[in-house]
Amino acid sequence: MSQPAIDRTSGAIPMRLLELPEKPGLDEAIEYCRELVEDADFRTVRRWREAGGKVLGHFQVYFPEELAHAAGWLPVKVRGAPIDRREADSKFGSYLCSILKSSMELALTGTLKVDMFVTHPICDAARNLAGIWGRNLPEPARILYLPQNPNSAFSGEYLTEEYRRVQREIEEIGGVKVTDEMLAASIDLFDENRRLLRELYDIKRQTPWLLAIDEAYVLVSVGGMITREEHNELLRHLLPLIHERDLHKQDKIRIVFEGGFCEQPPLDLLRAISHFCYVVDDDLLIGLRWILEDVGHEAPPLEALADAYLNKSSYSPVQHDLRKPKEHMLLERVRGAQAEAVIISAAKMCEPGLDEQVAYSQGLDAEGIPYFLTEFEERMTSFDHLQIQLETFVENLLFA
Amino acid sequence: MDTQTLESPLVGRGARDGGRLFREWFDRLNATAASGDKAAYVFVMGSLSELITTFDIPTVFPEINALQTAVRRVSDDYINLAEDHGFSPDVCGYVKADYALQLKGGEHPMGTIPKPSIAVLTNACNTYLKWAEIWERMYDTPTYTIDIPGTRGLPDGKPEPPEDFERDWRYVENQIRELIPALEEVSGKAFDIDRLREVLAATNDMGRSWRRLLELNQSTPAVFDAMTDGTIFLGVANALRGTQEGADYFRDLVEEMEYKAANGIGSILNGEEKYRLAFVGVPCYPIFKRFYHLFADWGGAFVTSTYTWFASGGFYLDFEYDLERPIESLAEGLLLGVRGAMDAMLFHDKMLIDAIDRFDLDGVVYHPVKSCRTVSTGLADSRRMVLENRDVLCLFLESDMMDKRVVSEAQMKNRIDAFFEGLDSRKRRLAGVGDVAAGSGRNASGE
């Protein structure tokens, strides 16, 4: 075991992966991030690897990226892409969501190369991913069993040891021993990142006319493909610029978008929604925002991370926690953001998302909160029909 | 074989007794529903029936209830009702059938199903978690998930560090210990560890018979059809797990199958076994009997099935409970059984390759279903692995286990016929017969 080639304890940016000036203008930065998120080429990751850095690819929804970061790796969120599939489809059956196949396509074509892949049994389809990945690619593919019984008094201890196991494997592959100090420094960095993302979401909740849903999305999403040091710097620079934006409130309804916890809707779909609505809260890329408070230093780092996953966290259809009935959590999100309506969406063939649509709609019905039900697919290109339906929905609310 | 051998009272006893026991089990559920007594909802993979039986709480298997609606050809009534309530056509048909069954007050073709007083589940299937949430919402049912860490990746031949297994084991054991007070509360009975020992002993007995049963199908011809008969055996194994009645049934069944093996009596009704096949996935319940004939009429016998691995509650594994330390051993068995079930669904390619050798298989039939992504997602890739490693023919048939709308029987038949023509051709080629285009014999339909 040796010292990491890339020192992550100083908080300094180890390598600039964005091709932006140090102090970019807001529109310039948003446009650049949009292009980066949409092009599905993962060129930031490629640059990192070409410089000799190691990459840990983790499938949706949540992964404690601090574990990879502390070892000097770049954690990358594997969340599919709107691409044509040539190789992956033959590895899967029908009746499956797109994100599984497109994630596999990225790996099989070498577009996204990783040194280790971690997936989670978030759903019945995704739990097969490690096997398929492992049979087709040489890098280790592992399953991280996040607890599905967070209500057990023993789940924290289990998860701490599970994180230790993953850390051990990262150390073995990377040849770098991770100390508690290194991990604590990573936690600090990610705590700052989460604070900045919370601030971004505060803007959406309080002054949504300053930041459209698709703009907020690309600023969050880019964090999954660059170093957190650089992401923090970008957000620190952009957040004041967003506050200073000279944009005025319009007559749009305030809505919550639910259903983006795993497969991601196309940016154009989000843009179409923004024409009629202010999206004041959502669950898009919820894994990057899963932990709601600072992890801090009150407990040893692995224990603190495990506790934060279990006890300081958001919700999603793929985590079963008796303390978090999903329809109640959605109502809290709606009330917290003072939303007037909800778009309940689900990726096509996404079983947890589709199951949850029933619970969400019944919960909203009981509270008399209007909602709009829809499905999406990451490769969708036509939104005319959806726009007409959504416009009608909004008009019904505005002129009721 | 002579007529007397075929007419032995032993032959067919398992099917008859299995049917009877199953009806009696449903009758007991009916009586529970009528009296308003407590019932526990559990799932096939990791049912913890042994622990629940200790408290004399009857177990209800919603998966079995659901598949019975398909076998009895009424699943579309249930599925349509659930879809009217907002469920998507693209989610598990079992869940929808059960949701509708609850809306109908437990009405089922086999009687009335009692409501859940408690639900006990594992993470063997993610849909279990979503499913139990429905009962939480409908009835405020207390639900207990036993979280079972599975194999962390494709087995690479390296043994798992013992301390890692030990940790997972303790985690499962602690969760079982957390569940016991809840079962005491629901049942009003104190936990009796000696009663648990008795139940575990019956399960051990059953497990030994199960393994012998699977082994007996290595004989030629195979003594039971692993898809159709196997489903009946699985039903009894799950419903009567941990009971003396169940243990006796399987002992009798082994006796019957030993007799059949000794006398060369095969599984195909009125026909001869020509091709030995493995079945991978969940059966096509909406056309259960016809599905069997689509293969049997060509002399295709399912001699093994992944269903008899992952849905058997770990019986296919060489494990027995240690009665000296019942709770610890129950936890170990649950961990191994559920992990084994997950492996048999997610990482089964090497197990299949091994089965091809042990059972002398000619072909593998993959049956991915829309309803179950756990079982189906990886089958295409698994097939590729099997074909790379063994000279067998594979058939990939997509349909469903519940939803008739997804079952295209004519298309299925065309593909199955072509598969057998390929098998026939291959057999002739391997036997050195020149005219591979010559027609092959088909068994007369047993329908």
Boltz contact constraints between the chains, C-beta under 6 A:
constraints:
  - contact:
      token1: [A, 91]
      token2: [B, 380]
      max_distance: 6.0
  - contact:
      token1: [A, 91]
      token2: [B, 381]
      max_distance: 6.0
  - contact:
      token1: [A, 92]
      token2: [B, 380]
      max_distance: 6.0
  - contact:
      token1: [A, 93]
      token2: [B, 368]
      max_distance: 6.0
  - contact:
      token1: [A, 93]
      token2: [B, 376]
      max_distance: 6.0
  - contact:
      token1: [A, 93]
      token2: [B, 379]
      max_distance: 6.0
  - contact:
      token1: [A, 93]
      token2: [B, 380]
      max_distance: 6.0
  - contact:
      token1: [A, 94]
      token2: [B, 398]
      max_distance: 6.0
  - contact:
      token1: [A, 95]
      token2: [B, 370]
      max_distance: 6.0
  - contact:
      token1: [A, 123]
      token2: [B, 126]
      max_distance: 6.0
  - contact:
      token1: [A, 124]
      token2: [B, 126]
      max_distance: 6.0
  - contact:
      token1: [A, 124]
      token2: [B, 127]
      max_distance: 6.0
  - contact:
      token1: [A, 124]
      token2: [B, 373]
      max_distance: 6.0
  - contact:
      token1: [A, 124]
      token2: [B, 374]
      max_distance: 6.0
  - contact:
      token1: [A, 125]
      token2: [B, 373]
      max_distance: 6.0
  - contact:
      token1: [A, 125]
      token2: [B, 377]
      max_distance: 6.0
  - contact:
      token1: [A, 128]
      token2: [B, 346]
      max_distance: 6.0
  - contact:
      token1: [A, 128]
      token2: [B, 377]
      max_distance: 6.0
  - contact:
      token1: [A, 128]
      token2: [B, 378]
      max_distance: 6.0
  - contact:
      token1: [A, 130]
      token2: [B, 153]
      max_distance: 6.0
  - contact:
      token1: [A, 131]
      token2: [B, 154]
      max_distance: 6.0
  - contact:
      token1: [A, 131]
      token2: [B, 346]
      max_distance: 6.0
  - contact:
      token1: [A, 131]
      token2: [B, 347]
      max_distance: 6.0
  - contact:
      token1: [A, 131]
      token2: [B, 378]
      max_distance: 6.0
  - contact:
      token1: [A, 132]
      token2: [B, 378]
      max_distance: 6.0
  - contact:
      token1: [A, 132]
      token2: [B, 381]
      max_distance: 6.0
  - contact:
      token1: [A, 134]
      token2: [B, 153]
      max_distance: 6.0
  - contact:
      token1: [A, 134]
      token2: [B, 154]
      max_distance: 6.0
  - contact:
      token1: [A, 135]
      token2: [B, 381]
      max_distance: 6.0
  - contact:
      token1: [A, 135]
      token2: [B, 385]
      max_distance: 6.0
  - contact:
      token1: [A, 141]
      token2: [B, 153]
      max_distance: 6.0
  - contact:
      token1: [A, 142]
      token2: [B, 152]
      max_distance: 6.0
  - contact:
      token1: [A, 142]
      token2: [B, 153]
      max_distance: 6.0
  - contact:
      token1: [A, 143]
      token2: [B, 152]
      max_distance: 6.0
  - contact:
      token1: [A, 145]
      token2: [B, 149]
      max_distance: 6.0
  - contact:
      token1: [A, 147]
      token2: [B, 147]
      max_distance: 6.0
  - contact:
      token1: [A, 148]
      token2: [B, 123]
      max_distance: 6.0
  - contact:
      token1: [A, 148]
      token2: [B, 145]
      max_distance: 6.0
  - contact:
      token1: [A, 148]
      token2: [B, 147]
      max_distance: 6.0
  - contact:
      token1: [A, 149]
      token2: [B, 145]
      max_distance: 6.0
  - contact:
      token1: [A, 149]
      token2: [B, 147]
      max_distance: 6.0
  - contact:
      token1: [A, 152]
      token2: [B, 175]
      max_distance: 6.0
  - contact:
      token1: [A, 152]
      token2: [B, 178]
      max_distance: 6.0
  - contact:
      token1: [A, 154]
      token2: [B, 171]
      max_distance: 6.0
  - contact:
      token1: [A, 154]
      token2: [B, 174]
      max_distance: 6.0
  - contact:
      token1: [A, 158]
      token2: [B, 171]
      max_distance: 6.0
  - contact:
      token1: [A, 161]
      token2: [B, 167]
      max_distance: 6.0
  - contact:
      token1: [A, 320]
      token2: [B, 129]
      max_distance: 6.0
  - contact:
      token1: [A, 349]
      token2: [B, 90]
      max_distance: 6.0
  - contact:
      token1: [A, 351]
      token2: [B, 91]
      max_distance: 6.0
  - contact:
      token1: [A, 354]
      token2: [B, 88]
      max_distance: 6.0
  - contact:
      token1: [A, 354]
      token2: [B, 90]
      max_distance: 6.0
  - contact:
      token1: [A, 354]
      token2: [B, 91]
      max_distance: 6.0
  - contact:
      token1: [A, 355]
      token2: [B, 91]
      max_distance: 6.0
  - contact:
      token1: [A, 355]
      token2: [B, 130]
      max_distance: 6.0
  - contact:
      token1: [A, 358]
      token2: [B, 86]
      max_distance: 6.0
  - contact:
      token1: [A, 358]
      token2: [B, 87]
      max_distance: 6.0
  - contact:
      token1: [A, 361]
      token2: [B, 86]
      max_distance: 6.0
